[in-house]
Amino acid sequence: MSKHLKEVRRERRKVDRARRFMARFRHPTSHIPHGAAALAAAAVIAAGTSAYATPVRHDNPPGAGHFDWTVDTTWLDITLPASSQPGVEFDETSVWQGGTSVGGDHGTAFKLQVGGVGDFFLVGVDAGVLIPSGTPWDRVGLIYYSGYGSELPEGQATYLGVQFDPGMGLQYGWIGVERTGLSVDAFAWGYETEVGVSIPAGAPEPGTLAMLALGALGVIRRRR
């Protein structure tokens, strides 16, 4: 069987799967609007295509439900959404903030990108920069040090590069932060699900999944 034919059959299976998914919500007793069912089915296709990014992103907007990472000795798990943060050490994907430092569990491979004087300071990168970005790694990085200052701009969004190993090999991620004085608060965080694969800081951008779902919905309509 040719490679092209395999791809065509694979795409047809995706469309058929989405149609069956949609059909479940066309039943007269269903309370879910057809539009919502269509978007859900489109998301199924989007998630199954090679175009769908493997990075996972969790946003932490201000207001109700915001996870406050500035509280002393508070842990942030980059694999969990803001609403599910335990605030204490959870597993190999957790990083703490205490005093003027941020660090991973000393018993795991969780590390952060550092630099500055003696490679002791946390360094930030712009959105879209690939992590790892080439700077050194350490389990602890300083936010601020009296008499020197900070490598992180105050009042500006920047991204901390992280790496961790939950037992399958090194994975990479990021934490979007904004520094105020001696501490940083996180506005979002994310990680790459595939071992050894770099991740752009901030990826995937907000709305990416919705855009993919709408695009996939267009594919369904064209093929029908």
C-alpha positions as CSV (number, residue, x, y, z in Angstrom):
1,M,0.0,0.0,0.0
2,S,1.4,3.4,-1.0
3,K,2.2,6.0,1.6
4,H,-0.4,8.4,0.0
5,L,-3.2,5.8,0.2
6,K,-2.4,5.1,3.9
7,E,-2.6,8.9,4.6
8,V,-6.0,9.1,2.8
9,R,-7.4,6.1,4.7
10,R,-6.1,7.5,8.0
11,E,-7.8,10.9,7.3
12,R,-11.0,9.1,6.4
13,R,-11.0,7.2,9.7
14,K,-10.6,10.5,11.5
15,V,-13.6,12.0,9.8
16,D,-15.7,8.9,10.3
17,R,-14.8,9.0,14.0
18,A,-15.8,12.6,14.3
19,R,-19.1,11.9,12.4
20,R,-20.0,9.1,14.8
21,F,-19.1,11.5,17.7
22,M,-21.4,14.2,16.3
23,A,-24.2,11.6,15.7
24,R,-24.4,10.9,19.4
25,F,-25.6,14.5,20.0
26,R,-28.1,14.6,17.1
27,H,-30.4,12.3,19.1
28,P,-33.7,14.1,19.9
29,T,-33.1,13.7,23.6
30,S,-29.7,15.3,23.6
31,H,-29.5,18.6,25.4
32,I,-26.2,19.5,23.7
33,P,-26.6,22.0,20.8
34,H,-25.6,20.8,17.4
35,G,-23.0,23.6,17.1
36,A,-21.3,22.5,20.4
37,A,-21.3,18.9,19.1
38,A,-19.7,20.0,15.9
39,L,-17.0,21.9,17.7
40,A,-16.3,18.9,20.0
41,A,-16.0,16.6,17.0
42,A,-13.7,19.1,15.3
43,A,-11.5,19.1,18.3
44,V,-11.3,15.3,18.1
45,I,-10.0,15.6,14.6
46,A,-7.6,18.4,15.5
47,A,-6.2,16.4,18.4
48,G,-5.6,13.5,16.1
49,T,-3.7,15.3,13.3
50,S,0.0,15.9,13.1
51,A,-0.7,19.6,13.0
52,Y,-1.9,19.6,16.6
53,A,1.0,20.6,18.9
54,T,2.0,18.3,21.7
55,P,2.8,21.2,24.2
56,V,0.3,21.7,27.0
57,R,-0.5,25.1,28.4
58,H,-2.2,26.2,31.5
59,D,-3.2,29.9,31.9
60,N,-3.5,31.6,35.3
61,P,-5.3,34.9,34.7
62,P,-5.8,37.4,37.6
63,G,-9.0,37.5,39.5
64,A,-11.1,34.6,40.9
65,G,-9.3,31.3,40.8
66,H,-5.8,32.8,40.4
67,F,-3.1,30.6,41.8
68,D,-0.8,32.9,43.9
69,W,2.7,31.6,43.6
70,T,4.2,34.6,45.5
71,V,3.3,33.1,48.9
72,D,6.5,31.9,50.6
73,T,7.4,28.3,50.0
74,T,4.6,27.6,47.6
75,W,4.9,24.8,45.0
76,L,3.8,25.0,41.4
77,D,3.1,21.9,39.4
78,I,3.5,22.8,35.7
79,T,1.4,19.8,34.6
80,L,-1.7,21.0,36.5
81,P,-4.1,23.8,35.9
82,A,-4.4,26.7,38.4
83,S,-7.6,25.3,39.9
84,S,-5.9,22.0,40.8
85,Q,-2.6,23.3,42.2
86,P,-2.0,21.7,45.6
87,G,0.5,24.4,46.7
88,V,2.8,21.8,48.3
89,E,5.3,19.4,46.7
90,F,3.4,17.0,44.5
91,D,5.9,15.1,42.3
92,E,8.8,15.5,39.9
93,T,7.0,18.3,38.0
94,S,6.8,20.6,40.9
95,V,8.9,23.7,41.6
96,W,8.9,25.9,44.7
97,Q,9.3,29.6,45.4
98,G,10.6,30.7,48.7
99,G,12.3,33.9,49.9
100,T,14.1,35.2,46.8
101,S,14.7,31.9,45.1
102,V,13.0,29.3,42.9
103,G,14.0,25.7,42.8
104,G,13.1,22.1,42.0
105,D,13.0,19.0,44.2
106,H,16.6,18.0,45.0
107,G,15.7,14.4,44.6
108,T,14.6,14.8,41.0
109,A,15.9,16.2,37.7
110,F,13.7,19.3,37.8
111,K,16.0,22.2,36.9
112,L,15.7,25.8,35.7
113,Q,17.7,27.8,33.2
114,V,20.1,30.1,35.0
115,G,22.8,32.7,34.2
116,G,24.1,36.0,35.4
117,V,26.9,36.2,38.0
118,G,28.1,32.7,38.8
119,D,25.1,31.2,36.9
120,F,23.1,31.6,40.1
121,F,20.3,33.8,38.8
122,L,17.1,32.9,37.0
123,V,17.1,34.2,33.5
124,G,14.1,34.8,31.3
125,V,13.5,34.5,27.6
126,D,11.0,36.0,25.2
127,A,7.9,34.2,24.0
128,G,8.7,31.8,21.2
129,V,12.3,31.2,22.2
130,L,13.1,27.5,22.1
131,I,13.7,25.8,25.5
132,P,16.4,24.7,26.1
133,S,17.9,28.0,24.9
134,G,21.5,27.2,25.6
135,T,21.9,28.6,29.1
136,P,23.1,26.4,32.1
137,W,20.7,24.4,34.3
138,D,20.5,24.4,38.1
139,R,18.1,23.1,40.7
140,V,17.9,26.6,42.3
141,G,17.9,30.1,40.8
142,L,17.9,33.5,42.5
143,I,15.1,35.9,41.7
144,Y,16.9,38.8,43.5
145,Y,20.0,39.3,45.5
146,S,20.7,42.4,47.6
147,G,23.4,44.6,46.2
148,Y,23.1,43.0,42.7
149,G,19.5,43.0,41.7
150,S,17.8,40.6,39.4
151,E,18.2,39.2,35.9
152,L,14.4,39.3,35.5
153,P,12.9,42.6,34.4
154,E,10.4,44.1,36.9
155,G,6.8,44.4,35.8
156,Q,7.4,42.7,32.5
157,A,6.3,39.3,31.3
158,T,9.2,36.8,30.7
159,Y,9.5,33.0,30.6
160,L,11.6,30.7,32.7
161,G,12.9,27.5,31.1
162,V,12.5,24.3,33.0
163,Q,13.4,20.6,32.6
164,F,12.2,17.6,34.5
165,D,12.3,13.8,34.4
166,P,9.2,12.0,35.7
167,G,11.0,8.7,34.9
168,M,10.7,8.5,31.1
169,G,13.5,10.9,30.2
170,L,14.0,14.7,30.1
171,Q,11.1,16.9,29.2
172,Y,11.1,20.6,28.7
173,G,8.7,23.3,29.8
174,W,8.3,27.0,30.8
175,I,6.8,29.2,33.4
176,G,5.5,32.6,32.4
177,V,6.3,35.1,35.2
178,E,6.3,38.7,36.1
179,R,8.6,40.0,38.8
180,T,7.5,42.4,41.5
181,G,10.3,43.2,44.0
182,L,11.8,40.1,45.4
183,S,9.2,37.6,44.1
184,V,7.6,36.4,40.8
185,D,4.1,35.4,40.1
186,A,3.1,33.1,37.2
187,F,0.5,34.0,34.6
188,A,0.8,30.7,32.7
189,W,2.9,27.6,32.5
190,G,3.3,24.6,30.1
191,Y,5.4,21.7,29.0
192,E,6.2,19.4,26.1
193,T,4.7,16.0,26.4
194,E,7.3,14.3,24.3
195,V,10.6,13.3,25.8
196,G,13.6,15.2,24.6
197,V,11.6,17.6,22.4
198,S,12.2,21.4,22.7
199,I,9.3,23.7,23.3
200,P,8.8,27.4,22.4
201,A,8.3,29.5,25.5
202,G,4.6,30.3,25.9
203,A,3.5,27.5,23.5
204,P,0.9,26.7,22.5
205,E,-0.5,30.3,22.3
206,P,-3.9,30.8,23.8
207,G,-6.7,29.9,21.3
208,T,-4.6,27.5,19.3
209,L,-6.8,24.5,20.1
210,A,-9.9,26.5,19.3
211,M,-8.5,27.5,15.9
212,L,-7.5,24.0,15.1
213,A,-11.0,22.8,16.0
214,L,-12.6,25.4,13.8
215,G,-10.2,24.4,11.0
216,A,-11.1,20.8,11.4
217,L,-14.8,21.6,11.4
218,G,-14.2,23.2,8.0
219,V,-12.6,20.0,6.8
220,I,-15.7,18.0,8.0
221,R,-18.1,20.3,6.1
222,R,-16.0,20.2,2.9
223,R,-15.8,16.4,3.0
224,R,-19.5,16.0,3.7
